Structures are given as structure tokens and as C-alpha cells.
């Protein structure tokens, strides 16, 4: 590990690895730091992505990244009514361990240096002299200087706070999640299932994402301000006991997801945030893999260009912020407004919505039509639904 780099990226998840690769491709000297012993472990993710958006980023997707291709989705109402969605869109269930590892490897191949078991505990930024990153690595205290730091250290990000950015998320916009990898699951492996109930998953939903070979990621999320009476792990165990009494749980994970409006400021002098650290998550679904990849690629490219121009000021780095806000940020804001409306529905209204849509011909049972019926009293949001889902 050298004493100085052009760009230091903290966190080797999708956003960080993509940022490191993108910055290295500009010719910058890049250091990628990961606190765990291997990039991609532990997995704290349901591992689902939309196939179209994912292939826009990776035209060639190795089979080793894919656990299962998804062609159908079923929504379950509190009453037990099942609503299969009419859609031509497909999804992929990733092997996040393999995907994250390979993405970090791609960053190294592009020229970045990767160090694992590197625990960053401090950041000091000077507009003129650069950034100092303090870390512990191999039981040694190390200080590295950089021209630009990219914070991709997840929802619990400290990098943003150290750099003077406001990263606090209100509890109502932070979903607490619990998930197990479990089996055997006697369900079609090409179908995802979503369960909505204000009683079971207040402010959130439960999911079943098949991973093939009779296994599935089964989890749920609960709004952070509702956890006192609906603890995610207990809610998940009750969900499993009711629907899959004989299932075996192979692994368990938990975490938090920022399901909020876009952060107004994600850059500062010599500092950029990407991925969950920048709250770049679809607040309606909680999905963040594709957003993290897009943000990381953009952040790394602009960081590298800023280094070449010898201008790493907040004003220069704001190109990343503006580009994000004008594209993905607009979609995130729309999805946040939809989330606020949809997750305010009680179980009676959810059941009525399901019954209404089930009376439509199958080809009309689209996501957009579901939102149109759910938002009849808020017609201004229907356009948001159209823009989000088309």
C-alpha cells in the first residue's frame, strides 16, 4: 500500500468496485478499501435485479453470476388473494458473492489496488492539501492521502458524515429488513412473490426470490418507525411458520435500507458518495444494485477526470451530483412519492385493490393499472407511476 493515491474508494460493494474500475480506466491511481476479508461477503441483499437494466451495464453476463431467471411475479393481498402481474419484463437473481468478487477483480484488472480487512476509522479533508484517510490494516495504523475520496461504505456510512455531508435518514424512511436463505420451497423457480400487509409488514412488504434448486431468499422489510411493535426477525419467523412450516433455514442476514427521497448533496470538496451511502435506492422496492452500479461508474469517471484537471473542488465534482439528480434522482423522487401513497394503505384497502384488479382481464393486470386504481384519490401521482414503470 502506497502513501498517496489519486482516488481512494472506501467500500468494495457494487458502487465502490464500479467507481474504482471507472476511475482506474481514466488513468488515475486508485486504492479500493474493503473492511471485510473478501469482497462480496457477507451478503446483505435479496439479490434481484431487472434484467434489462442490468444488461445495459453488462451486455455479457457470465452464467456464474446468475442463480435464476425470473419471468413472472405474483402479488399477495392480506386476504390471501393472488394477483399475477402481466408484464414482459424479466429479472435475474444474482449470486452476489460471485458477482461482487468478480466486480472487484475487474477493478483490479483496470489498475486499481484492492486491500481487504482494511478498516477505515477517520477522514480529514483539506481543500488545498488533499484528503487523509486513516485506517487499520494488518494490525497497523496507516494514513493514506488522496486527491478524491469516494465513500461507498453502505447505509451505515461514516465517510459522508466525516466529510460534512448530511446522511441521516428519518426512521420512517429507513426499512429494517430480515432475510433467510431457505428450502425446500415448493414454488415455481421462475416466479417472485410479494406479500403486502399493514399488519405483517407495516410500511414494507415480504418477498420470496427463488434461487434455484428448491432454495429461495425469503425476507421482509418493516418501516423503521414501526419496529417497536413489529420486529423484522420475529415477523419473518411468523411469516415462515405460517406459510412454510417445514422449511429449513440455511442462512440469515439482516440490515437496513434507505427508502427515502434523493439526498440533496452527495459531494463536497474532494469527496463523493455512491450507492447506499448516498441513499441511491429505489424507495418503492428497496432495490439498489443497479442504482449503485450506475452511480459508481459515473462517480469514478468524474473523479478521474477531476484529478486529470487538477480540480477536485466541490464545484467540479458537482457534475456527478447534477447528472445523477437529473436522471436517476428524478426517478427516485417519483418512486418516493409513490411509496408514501402505497404504504399508507391499510389491509382493507389493499384487499379491495386486489379484488378490483383481479376483475380486470389478465393483460390489464399491469403494475401501472394497479397504481392507477390505488391512486384514484391522488391522480397527480398516476403520472409518477407511468414514468417510473415505463
C-alpha positions in Angstrom: 0.0 0.0 0.0 1.5 3.3 -1.1 1.2 6.6 0.9 -0.6 8.5 -1.8 -3.3 7.8 -4.5 -5.3 9.9 -6.8 -8.6 8.3 -5.8 -9.4 6.3 -2.7 -12.6 4.3 -2.8 -14.0 3.1 0.6 -16.1 0.0 0.3 -15.8 -2.7 -2.4 -19.5 -3.4 -3.0 -21.1 -2.7 -6.4 -20.9 1.1 -6.1 -17.3 1.1 -4.8 -15.9 -1.6 -7.2 -17.6 0.1 -10.1 -16.2 3.5 -9.1 -12.7 2.1 -8.6 -12.8 0.4 -12.1 -14.2 3.5 -13.7 -11.6 5.8 -12.1 -8.7 3.5 -13.0 -9.9 3.4 -16.6 -9.2 7.2 -16.7 -5.6 6.5 -15.8 -5.9 7.5 -12.1 -4.0 5.7 -9.4 -6.8 4.1 -7.4 -6.9 2.4 -4.0 -10.0 0.3 -3.2 -10.5 -0.5 0.5 -12.8 -3.2 1.9 -13.4 -3.8 5.6 -14.3 -7.5 5.2 -11.9 -10.3 4.3 -13.5 -10.9 0.9 -15.4 -8.5 -1.4 -19.0 -9.8 -1.6 -19.1 -11.5 1.9 -21.4 -11.2 3.8 -24.3 -10.9 1.5 -27.0 -8.4 2.8 -29.3 -8.3 -0.2 -32.3 -10.0 -1.8 -30.1 -10.3 -4.9 -32.7 -9.4 -7.5 -32.2 -7.0 -10.5 -34.3 -6.1 -13.6 -32.7 -8.0 -16.5 -32.9 -5.2 -19.0 -31.3 -2.5 -16.8 -28.6 -5.0 -15.7 -27.7 -6.0 -19.2 -27.4 -2.3 -20.2 -24.5 -2.2 -17.8 -23.1 -5.7 -18.6 -24.0 -6.8 -22.2 -22.3 -10.1 -21.5 -23.5 -11.5 -18.2 -21.5 -14.6 -17.1 -23.6 -17.6 -16.1 -21.8 -17.8 -12.8 -23.5 -14.5 -11.8 -27.0 -15.8 -12.4 -28.8 -18.1 -10.0 -32.2 -17.9 -11.5 -34.0 -16.1 -14.3 -37.4 -14.6 -13.3 -40.3 -14.4 -15.8 -43.3 -14.0 -13.5 -44.3 -12.0 -10.4 -47.2 -12.6 -8.0 -48.6 -10.1 -5.5 -50.4 -11.5 -2.4 -53.0 -9.4 -0.7 -53.6 -9.6 3.1 -56.7 -11.7 2.4 -54.6 -14.3 0.6 -55.8 -13.3 -2.9 -53.1 -13.8 -5.5 -52.5 -11.4 -8.4 -50.2 -12.4 -11.1 -48.7 -9.4 -12.9 -49.0 -9.1 -16.6 -45.5 -8.0 -17.7 -42.9 -8.7 -20.4 -40.1 -7.6 -18.1 -37.8 -10.2 -16.7 -35.5 -10.3 -13.7 -32.3 -12.1 -12.6 -31.5 -13.5 -9.2 -27.7 -12.9 -8.8 -25.1 -14.8 -6.9 -23.9 -11.7 -5.1 -20.8 -13.4 -3.6 -19.6 -14.3 -7.1 -20.8 -11.0 -8.7 -19.2 -8.7 -6.1 -15.9 -10.7 -6.2 -15.7 -10.5 -10.0 -16.6 -6.8 -10.0 -13.7 -6.1 -7.5 -11.5 -8.2 -9.7 -12.4 -6.1 -12.7 -11.4 -3.0 -10.8 -8.0 -4.6 -10.1 -7.6 -5.6 -13.7 -8.3 -2.0 -14.7 -5.4 -0.9 -12.5 -6.9 -0.3 -9.0 -5.2 -1.7 -5.9 -7.5 -3.6 -3.6 -6.9 -4.2 0.1 -9.3 -6.2 2.3 -9.5 -6.3 6.1 -8.9 -2.5 5.8 -10.9 -0.7 8.5 -11.2 3.0 7.8 -11.8 4.9 11.0 -11.1 8.5 10.1 -11.1 11.1 7.2 -9.7 14.6 7.2 -10.2 16.8 4.2 -8.2 19.9 3.3 -9.3 21.8 0.3 -5.7 22.6 -0.7 -3.6 19.7 0.6 -6.0 16.8 -0.1 -7.7 14.1 1.9 -6.2 12.0 4.6 -7.7 8.5 5.1 -6.9 6.8 8.4 -7.3 3.0 8.5 -6.2 -0.1 10.3 -4.7 -2.8 8.1 -2.9 -5.9 9.2 -2.9 -4.6 12.7 -1.1 -1.5 11.6 -2.2 2.1 11.7 -1.9 3.6 8.2 -2.6 7.0 6.8 -3.1 7.4 3.1 -3.6 10.7 1.2 -5.8 11.2 -1.8 -6.9 13.8 -4.2 -10.5 12.5 -4.2 -12.3 10.1 -1.8 -15.4 8.1 -2.9 -17.4 6.9 0.0 -19.3 3.7 -0.9 -19.4 2.3 2.6 -23.1 1.4 2.7 -26.2 2.6 4.5 -24.3 3.0 7.8 -21.8 5.3 6.0 -19.5 7.3 8.2 -17.5 8.7 5.3 -20.2 11.2 4.4 -20.5 12.5 8.0 -16.8 12.8 8.3 -16.8 14.8 5.1 -19.5 17.2 6.2 -22.5 15.7 4.3 -25.9 15.2 5.9 -26.6 11.5 5.7 -29.1 11.0 8.5 -32.3 9.2 7.3 -35.5 9.6 9.3 -36.7 6.3 10.8 -39.9 6.3 8.7 -37.7 6.3 5.6 -35.4 3.5 6.7 -36.6 0.0 6.3 -35.3 -2.7 8.7 -35.0 -6.0 6.9 -34.5 -9.6 7.8 -33.9 -12.5 5.3 -33.2 -16.2 5.2 -31.9 -18.4 2.5 -34.2 -21.4 2.9 -35.6 -24.5 1.4 -37.2 -26.7 0.2 -39.6 -24.2 -1.4 -42.4 -25.9 -3.3 -42.9 -23.0 -5.7 -42.1 -22.4 -9.4 -38.5 -21.2 -9.6 -39.2 -18.6 -12.3 -41.7 -16.7 -10.1 -41.1 -14.0 -7.5 -43.7 -13.4 -4.8 -44.5 -10.2 -2.9 -46.7 -10.0 0.2 -48.3 -6.8 1.4 -50.0 -6.4 4.7 -50.0 -3.4 7.1 -50.3 -5.9 10.0 -47.5 -8.3 9.0 -45.1 -5.8 7.3 -46.1 -2.3 8.3 -44.6 0.2 5.9 -42.9 -2.5 3.9 -43.5 -5.9 2.3 -42.3 -9.6 2.3 -40.7 -11.3 -0.6 -39.8 -14.7 -2.0 -37.0 -14.7 -4.5 -36.2 -18.2 -5.9 -32.6 -19.0 -6.3 -33.0 -22.4 -8.0 -32.6 -26.0 -6.7 -35.6 -25.5 -4.4 -33.9 -22.6 -2.5 -35.1 -19.1 -2.1 -34.3 -15.8 -0.4 -37.3 -15.1 1.9 -37.4 -11.9 3.7 -39.3 -8.8 4.7 -38.9 -5.2 5.5 -40.6 -3.0 8.1 -40.6 0.8 8.3 -38.0 1.9 10.9 -40.6 3.8 12.9 -42.8 0.7 13.2 -40.2 -1.7 14.5 -41.1 -1.4 18.2 -44.3 -3.4 17.6 -43.1 -5.3 14.5 -39.5 -6.5 14.9 -38.3 -7.8 11.5 -36.8 -11.1 12.7 -39.9 -12.0 14.7 -42.2 -11.0 11.9 -40.2 -13.1 9.4 -40.2 -16.2 11.6 -44.0 -15.8 12.0 -44.3 -15.5 8.2 -42.3 -18.6 7.6 -44.1 -20.6 10.3 -47.5 -19.8 8.8 -46.6 -20.4 5.1 -43.7 -22.8 5.2 -43.9 -24.8 8.4 -41.4 -27.4 7.3 -38.8 -25.2 5.8 -35.1 -25.3 6.7 -33.2 -22.1 7.2 -29.7 -22.3 5.8 -28.5 -18.7 6.5 -29.8 -15.5 8.0 -29.0 -11.9 7.4 -30.4 -8.5 8.4 -29.8 -4.9 7.7 -31.3 -1.5 6.9 -32.3 0.0 3.5 -32.7 3.8 3.0 -36.0 4.1 1.2 -36.1 7.9 1.1 -36.0 10.8 -1.2 -32.7 11.6 -3.0 -30.1 13.3 -0.9 -29.7 16.9 -1.9 -26.0 16.9 -1.6 -23.7 13.9 -2.3 -20.4 15.7 -3.0 -18.1 18.1 -1.1 -14.6 19.2 -1.7 -12.6 16.1 -2.6 -15.5 13.8 -1.6 -18.2 11.9 -3.4 -20.8 9.4 -2.1 -22.2 6.5 -4.1 -24.6 3.6 -3.6 -26.4 3.1 -0.3 -24.1 5.7 1.3 -25.7 8.3 -1.0 -29.2 6.8 -0.4 -29.3 5.8 -4.1 -32.0 3.2 -3.7 -35.4 2.7 -5.3 -37.6 3.7 -2.2 -40.6 1.8 -3.5 -38.9 -1.6 -3.8 -35.7 -1.2 -1.8 -33.7 -2.4 -4.7 -30.3 -0.7 -5.1 -27.9 -2.9 -7.1 -28.4 -1.3 -10.5 -28.5 2.2 -9.0 -25.3 1.6 -7.2 -23.6 0.4 -10.4 -24.7 3.4 -12.4 -23.7 5.8 -9.6 -20.3 4.1 -9.1 -19.5 4.2 -12.8 -20.4 7.9 -13.0 -18.6 8.9 -9.8 -15.4 7.1 -10.7 -15.3 8.6 -14.2 -15.8 12.1 -12.9 -13.3 11.6 -10.0 -10.7 10.5 -12.6 -11.4 13.5 -14.8 -11.2 15.9 -11.9 -7.8 14.5 -11.0 -6.6 15.0 -14.6 -7.8 18.6 -14.5 -6.2 19.2 -11.1 -9.6 20.5 -9.8 -11.2 18.3 -7.1 -13.4 21.1 -5.6 -17.0 20.5 -4.7 -17.9 22.7 -7.7 -16.1 20.4 -10.1 -17.3 17.2 -8.5 -20.9 18.5 -8.6 -21.1 17.3 -12.2 -21.7 13.9 -10.7 -24.4 15.2 -8.4 -26.2 17.1 -11.1 -26.1 14.3 -13.6 -27.4 11.8 -11.1 -30.2 14.2 -9.9 -31.3 14.9 -13.4 -31.6 11.2 -14.4 -31.8 8.5 -11.7 -32.6 11.1 -9.0 -35.8 12.1 -10.8 -36.9 8.5 -10.9 -36.1 8.1 -7.2 -38.1 11.2 -6.2 -41.1 9.8 -8.2 -40.8 6.4 -6.6 -40.6 8.0 -3.1 -43.9 9.8 -3.7 -45.5 6.5 -4.8 -44.1 4.7 -1.8 -45.6 7.3 0.6 -49.0 6.8 -1.0 -48.9 3.0 -1.4 -47.6 2.2 2.1 -50.3 4.3 3.7 -53.0 1.8 2.6 -54.4 -0.4 5.3 -55.3 -4.1 4.8 -58.9 -3.4 3.9 -57.9 -1.0 1.1 -55.2 -3.4 -0.1 -57.7 -6.2 -0.3 -60.2 -4.0 -2.2 -57.4 -3.0 -4.6 -56.5 -6.7 -5.2 -60.2 -7.6 -5.8 -60.6 -4.7 -8.2 -57.5 -5.6 -10.3 -58.4 -9.3 -10.3 -61.7 -8.4 -12.1 -59.7 -7.0 -15.0 -58.7 -9.2 -17.9 -55.2 -10.7 -17.3 -53.5 -8.5 -19.9 -54.7 -5.4 -18.0 -53.3 -6.6 -14.6 -50.2 -4.4 -15.0 -48.2 -2.5 -12.4 -49.4 0.7 -13.9 -53.0 -0.3 -13.7 -52.5 -1.4 -10.1 -51.2 2.1 -9.2 -53.9 3.8 -11.2 -56.6 2.1 -9.1 -54.6 2.6 -5.9 -54.2 6.3 -6.6 -57.7 7.3 -7.7 -57.8 9.8 -4.9 -54.4 11.1 -5.7 -54.5 11.5 -9.5 -51.4 13.7 -9.6 -49.3 10.6 -8.6 -50.6 8.5 -11.6 -48.1 10.3 -13.9 -45.3 9.4 -11.5 -46.3 5.7 -11.8 -46.4 5.9 -15.5 -42.9 7.4 -15.6 -41.4 5.0 -13.1 -42.7 1.8 -14.7 -42.3 2.6 -18.4 
